[in-house]
């Protein structure tokens, strides 16, 4: 048997350690799925559409 954790709880140490690992992996999977299904919020160039003034001025 592979010993993952050791302490005064005996086999309960293994179960607690494996439980923490399972919860961590589940949270990472849920986070990854949520990030893959949402669209990123990209900044939109509203200033260029609203402004009628040119971006540059002609020099004399």
PyMOL commands that place a pseudoatom at each C-alpha (Angstrom):
pseudoatom trace, name=CA, resn=UNK, resi=1, chain=A, elem=C, hetatm=0, pos=[0.000, 0.000, 0.000]
pseudoatom trace, name=CA, resn=UNK, resi=2, chain=A, elem=C, hetatm=0, pos=[1.213, 3.480, -0.834]
pseudoatom trace, name=CA, resn=UNK, resi=3, chain=A, elem=C, hetatm=0, pos=[1.373, 5.802, 2.154]
pseudoatom trace, name=CA, resn=UNK, resi=4, chain=A, elem=C, hetatm=0, pos=[0.184, 9.275, 1.160]
pseudoatom trace, name=CA, resn=UNK, resi=5, chain=A, elem=C, hetatm=0, pos=[-0.125, 10.858, 4.582]
pseudoatom trace, name=CA, resn=UNK, resi=6, chain=A, elem=C, hetatm=0, pos=[1.012, 9.784, 8.021]
pseudoatom trace, name=CA, resn=UNK, resi=7, chain=A, elem=C, hetatm=0, pos=[0.033, 10.879, 11.449]
pseudoatom trace, name=CA, resn=UNK, resi=8, chain=A, elem=C, hetatm=0, pos=[-1.721, 9.825, 14.598]
pseudoatom trace, name=CA, resn=UNK, resi=9, chain=A, elem=C, hetatm=0, pos=[-5.036, 9.068, 12.871]
pseudoatom trace, name=CA, resn=UNK, resi=10, chain=A, elem=C, hetatm=0, pos=[-3.805, 6.021, 10.977]
pseudoatom trace, name=CA, resn=UNK, resi=11, chain=A, elem=C, hetatm=0, pos=[-5.956, 5.205, 7.960]
pseudoatom trace, name=CA, resn=UNK, resi=12, chain=A, elem=C, hetatm=0, pos=[-8.133, 8.265, 8.592]
pseudoatom trace, name=CA, resn=UNK, resi=13, chain=A, elem=C, hetatm=0, pos=[-5.170, 10.425, 7.542]
pseudoatom trace, name=CA, resn=UNK, resi=14, chain=A, elem=C, hetatm=0, pos=[-5.280, 8.755, 4.139]
pseudoatom trace, name=CA, resn=UNK, resi=15, chain=A, elem=C, hetatm=0, pos=[-9.017, 9.276, 3.792]
pseudoatom trace, name=CA, resn=UNK, resi=16, chain=A, elem=C, hetatm=0, pos=[-8.838, 12.937, 4.798]
pseudoatom trace, name=CA, resn=UNK, resi=17, chain=A, elem=C, hetatm=0, pos=[-5.916, 13.551, 2.427]
pseudoatom trace, name=CA, resn=UNK, resi=18, chain=A, elem=C, hetatm=0, pos=[-7.663, 11.825, -0.470]
pseudoatom trace, name=CA, resn=UNK, resi=19, chain=A, elem=C, hetatm=0, pos=[-10.868, 13.752, 0.312]
pseudoatom trace, name=CA, resn=UNK, resi=20, chain=A, elem=C, hetatm=0, pos=[-9.006, 17.063, 0.103]
pseudoatom trace, name=CA, resn=UNK, resi=21, chain=A, elem=C, hetatm=0, pos=[-7.452, 15.983, -3.203]
pseudoatom trace, name=CA, resn=UNK, resi=22, chain=A, elem=C, hetatm=0, pos=[-10.848, 15.003, -4.636]
pseudoatom trace, name=CA, resn=UNK, resi=23, chain=A, elem=C, hetatm=0, pos=[-12.444, 18.310, -3.585]
pseudoatom trace, name=CA, resn=UNK, resi=24, chain=A, elem=C, hetatm=0, pos=[-9.527, 20.289, -5.054]
pseudoatom trace, name=CA, resn=UNK, resi=25, chain=A, elem=C, hetatm=0, pos=[-9.699, 18.445, -8.368]
pseudoatom trace, name=CA, resn=UNK, resi=26, chain=A, elem=C, hetatm=0, pos=[-13.472, 18.896, -8.532]
pseudoatom trace, name=CA, resn=UNK, resi=27, chain=A, elem=C, hetatm=0, pos=[-13.136, 22.651, -7.952]
pseudoatom trace, name=CA, resn=UNK, resi=28, chain=A, elem=C, hetatm=0, pos=[-10.487, 22.910, -10.660]
pseudoatom trace, name=CA, resn=UNK, resi=29, chain=A, elem=C, hetatm=0, pos=[-12.666, 20.976, -13.134]
pseudoatom trace, name=CA, resn=UNK, resi=30, chain=A, elem=C, hetatm=0, pos=[-15.700, 23.171, -12.388]
pseudoatom trace, name=CA, resn=UNK, resi=31, chain=A, elem=C, hetatm=0, pos=[-13.582, 26.306, -12.762]
pseudoatom trace, name=CA, resn=UNK, resi=32, chain=A, elem=C, hetatm=0, pos=[-12.181, 25.072, -16.072]
pseudoatom trace, name=CA, resn=UNK, resi=33, chain=A, elem=C, hetatm=0, pos=[-15.644, 24.195, -17.419]
pseudoatom trace, name=CA, resn=UNK, resi=34, chain=A, elem=C, hetatm=0, pos=[-17.035, 27.599, -16.406]
pseudoatom trace, name=CA, resn=UNK, resi=35, chain=A, elem=C, hetatm=0, pos=[-14.126, 29.419, -18.045]
pseudoatom trace, name=CA, resn=UNK, resi=36, chain=A, elem=C, hetatm=0, pos=[-14.600, 27.470, -21.276]
pseudoatom trace, name=CA, resn=UNK, resi=37, chain=A, elem=C, hetatm=0, pos=[-18.340, 28.200, -21.518]
pseudoatom trace, name=CA, resn=UNK, resi=38, chain=A, elem=C, hetatm=0, pos=[-18.287, 31.954, -20.843]
pseudoatom trace, name=CA, resn=UNK, resi=39, chain=A, elem=C, hetatm=0, pos=[-17.454, 34.571, -23.443]
pseudoatom trace, name=CA, resn=UNK, resi=40, chain=A, elem=C, hetatm=0, pos=[-14.618, 36.935, -22.539]
pseudoatom trace, name=CA, resn=UNK, resi=41, chain=A, elem=C, hetatm=0, pos=[-15.457, 40.583, -21.895]
pseudoatom trace, name=CA, resn=UNK, resi=42, chain=A, elem=C, hetatm=0, pos=[-13.391, 42.399, -24.500]
pseudoatom trace, name=CA, resn=UNK, resi=43, chain=A, elem=C, hetatm=0, pos=[-13.007, 46.176, -24.301]
pseudoatom trace, name=CA, resn=UNK, resi=44, chain=A, elem=C, hetatm=0, pos=[-14.974, 47.873, -27.038]
pseudoatom trace, name=CA, resn=UNK, resi=45, chain=A, elem=C, hetatm=0, pos=[-13.778, 50.922, -28.894]
pseudoatom trace, name=CA, resn=UNK, resi=46, chain=A, elem=C, hetatm=0, pos=[-16.751, 53.203, -28.172]
pseudoatom trace, name=CA, resn=UNK, resi=47, chain=A, elem=C, hetatm=0, pos=[-14.691, 56.386, -28.283]
pseudoatom trace, name=CA, resn=UNK, resi=48, chain=A, elem=C, hetatm=0, pos=[-13.866, 56.013, -31.971]
pseudoatom trace, name=CA, resn=UNK, resi=49, chain=A, elem=C, hetatm=0, pos=[-17.528, 55.539, -32.848]
pseudoatom trace, name=CA, resn=UNK, resi=50, chain=A, elem=C, hetatm=0, pos=[-18.778, 58.446, -30.727]
pseudoatom trace, name=CA, resn=UNK, resi=51, chain=A, elem=C, hetatm=0, pos=[-16.141, 60.966, -31.721]
pseudoatom trace, name=CA, resn=UNK, resi=52, chain=A, elem=C, hetatm=0, pos=[-16.465, 62.826, -35.034]
pseudoatom trace, name=CA, resn=UNK, resi=53, chain=A, elem=C, hetatm=0, pos=[-13.113, 64.533, -34.616]
pseudoatom trace, name=CA, resn=UNK, resi=54, chain=A, elem=C, hetatm=0, pos=[-10.108, 63.086, -36.445]
pseudoatom trace, name=CA, resn=UNK, resi=55, chain=A, elem=C, hetatm=0, pos=[-7.380, 61.373, -34.458]
pseudoatom trace, name=CA, resn=UNK, resi=56, chain=A, elem=C, hetatm=0, pos=[-4.731, 63.662, -35.940]
pseudoatom trace, name=CA, resn=UNK, resi=57, chain=A, elem=C, hetatm=0, pos=[-4.386, 67.335, -36.870]
pseudoatom trace, name=CA, resn=UNK, resi=58, chain=A, elem=C, hetatm=0, pos=[-2.856, 68.716, -40.036]
pseudoatom trace, name=CA, resn=UNK, resi=59, chain=A, elem=C, hetatm=0, pos=[0.249, 70.804, -39.416]
pseudoatom trace, name=CA, resn=UNK, resi=60, chain=A, elem=C, hetatm=0, pos=[0.575, 74.245, -41.027]
for i in range(1, 60): cmd.bond("trace and resi %d" % i, "trace and resi %d" % (i + 1))
show_as sticks, trace
zoom trace
